[in-house]
Amino acid sequence: MNSKTKRIILNSINAFLSFFIIITTIFLMIALLLNLFYTSSYVEGYSMQPTLNSTAPNIYTKWDTVYINKVRTYEINQIVVAKRNVNGKNKLIIKRLIGLEGDIIQIKEDNGHYNLLVNEELLYSKPIITESQNGQSGGSVDYYNSYLDYINRYKGTDRIVKNSLGEDCIKIYKNECFLMGDNWGETTDSLTYGPFNVSMLIGVVDIIIPNGESKFIGFIQGIWDILTS
């Protein structure tokens, strides 16, 4: 092998090694940044159906995966992840953010629906049904009754305030947030636990990857959608 051939081989090896080092460095930097900004979790249970776990047939099914943005600003109607202390251990729960400090919340029956209002503006409506998204008994009717129980429990305190029509609403105190599940027949949330301290929030769900789909492809697609939206 002559010297010219050796130089070509050595140059090729050096070019490959340089390319490999650059690509590895880029991936490591991306992984570090993602670790700083994101964490992932599985979604357990049916409380956020049909938004999450819409295809889960039973409790033995692997759940949807979510990627949680740890640095986003919190806004009403986001899906968020929070910590809840259960027997001395922190358990992650995934719910919808309904209220923050100073907000007033009301559920109002109207024309076959329960309207959820935040600061007297409609956030969403639920049909009046007697079973949940997962087919269990109770549905939105029992959830609405839980809301009425909450109002009655705190009536006469500054937790319950009047809106412009003189109707009772739940007030969110300083450093608090109010969380609800989308599936009113299956959720256990702030109507049971009470409001959460905002320090218990982990972050905002940015990316949802349904069970059975590639997590890698789903995450890359999710990041692309965020960057291009």
N, C-alpha and C positions, 0 to 999 in steps of 0.2 A: 504494500500500500504506500503510494507516494505521499509526500508532504501536503500537496494540494488537496488530496482526498481527505487526509486526516483533518486539515483545517476546516473543510466543509462539514465533516461529521461533528467536530467539536463545536463549530458555530451553530449547527442544528440542535445539538444537545443543550448548549447554553441558551438558545432561543426558546426551546421547549421548557427548560427549567425556569427561565424568567417568566414565561407565560403562565406556568403552573403556579409560581409564587404569587404573581399578580392576582390571578383568579382566586386562589386560596385566601389571600388577604382581603379581597373584596367580599367573599362569602363570610369570612370571620367578622368583618366590620358590619355587614348587614345583620348577621346573627346577634352581634352585640347590641346594635341599635334596636333590633326587634325585641330583644330581651329587656331593654330599658323601657320601651314604649308599650309592649304587648305581653300578655300572658294568656294562656288558653285554659279551657275547662270543658267538661262534658255537661250537658243539660240533663238533669234527672227529673223524672216526674212529668205530669201533664199540665201543670199550672199555667204554662205559657202557650198551650195549644190555642189556635192553629198556627201561631207564629213560629214556635219551636216544637220539635218532636211531633210534627203533624202526622208522621207515618209510623210512629212507634205503636205496635199492636199490644204490647204487654210489658211488664216490669223487667223482663229478662232481655229485652232488646237493647242493643247498644244505642246510646243517645246521640243527638246532634252534637257537633263540636262548635264552640264559639271562641273567637279571639277577642280579647278584652283590651281596649285602649286605656292605659292607666293615666294618661295626661290630658284627655279631652275635658273641656268645660261641660258641666252638667246642665241639661236643659230638659224641660217638661216633655214627656212622651218618649224619651229614650228608653231602650232596654238596658238595664244596668245590672251589675253584680255587686252584692253586698255580703258582709259577714254577719252571721247571727250566732250568738253564744248558745250552745245546746249542751247542757250538763258539763259546763266548764271547757268545752271545746268549740272552736269557731267552725261553723258550717257555712259553705257558700250557697247563696240563693240567687236566683235570677228572676227579676220582676221588671215591671214597667214603672218608670219614675213619673209619679202623678203630681206631686207637690213639693215645693221648696219653701224656705223661710218666707213667711208673710202671705203665702198663698191660702186661699180658702177653697175647699172641696165640697161638692154636693153631688149626690145621686138623686135624680128626679124622674119619677114615672111619667111617661107621656106617650099616649097613642100607641100602646103595644110595645114600647121600648123603655129601657132605663137609660137615661141620658147622664153621662158623667160630665160635670162642669167644673172647670178650674177658673177661679176668678170670674165666675158668671159667664164664661165662654165654653161652648161645647167642645169637648175633647174627642169623645166618641160615644156611640150608642150600642146597646146590647138588646137583642130581642128578649121579651119576657118568655122564658122557657123553664120547664121543670126538670130538665136534665142537662148534664154538662156536655162539653164537646166530646168527652170520652165515653158518654153513654151512662154516666152515673146519675143517680137521683139528686135532686136539689137544684142544680142549674143556677141561673141568674136570680131566681126568686129567693132562694135561701141566702144568696149573697146580699141581695137588697135588704133582706130582713136583718142580716148581720150589721149592715150599715145603720139601719134604724136603731138597733140595739146599742151601737156605738154612740149615736147621737143622744139617746136617752141616758146612757151611762154617765156621760160628761155634761149633760144639760145643767145649766146653772153655774158652770165654770167658764173661764175665759178660753177654754178649748173649743167651745161652741159659740159661734158668732152669727149675726144676722147679715144676709145679703141685702141688696137694694129693695127687694120685694118683701123683706121681713121674714125670710125663710132661714131655717137653721143650716149652718155649714160648719165643717171641720176646719179649724185654723191650725196652720203649721207654725210652730214656734221657731225661735232663732236656733240655728245649727241643726235643724231637723230636716228630714225628707220623708215623704209618704210614698210607699211602694204598693202596687197592686199586680196581681196576675191577670193575664188576658182571658184565661178560662175560669170564669166566675164560679163554675160548679166544682172546681178541683183545687182552687188556690187557697193557701193559708198565707196571709200577708199582713199589712199594717192594720187592717181592721181587727185582726186577732192580736198581733204583737204590739200594736201601737206604732207611732212614727219611729224611724231609725235616726240615729245621729249621723250626720253626713260623714263623720270620720270612719264610719263602718262601710262606706262605699269603696269598692275596689276600682271600678272603672266602667266604661261604656262599651257595650257590645258593638263592635264595628263590623265583624265578619261572621256569618253563620254558614256552617258547612253541614248539610244534611247527612244523616247516617248513610253510609255506603258510597259516598263520593270521596275522591282523593283529597286528603287534607292539604297536601303540598300545592296541587293545582288550584284548589279552592282558595287557599290563602293568597297565592300569587294573583289570582283573578280578583279577589276582594281588594287587595292593595291597589291593583290597577284601576278598579272601579272608583276607589276613593280618590286617587290622584287625578283621574280624568273627569270626575263629576263636577 
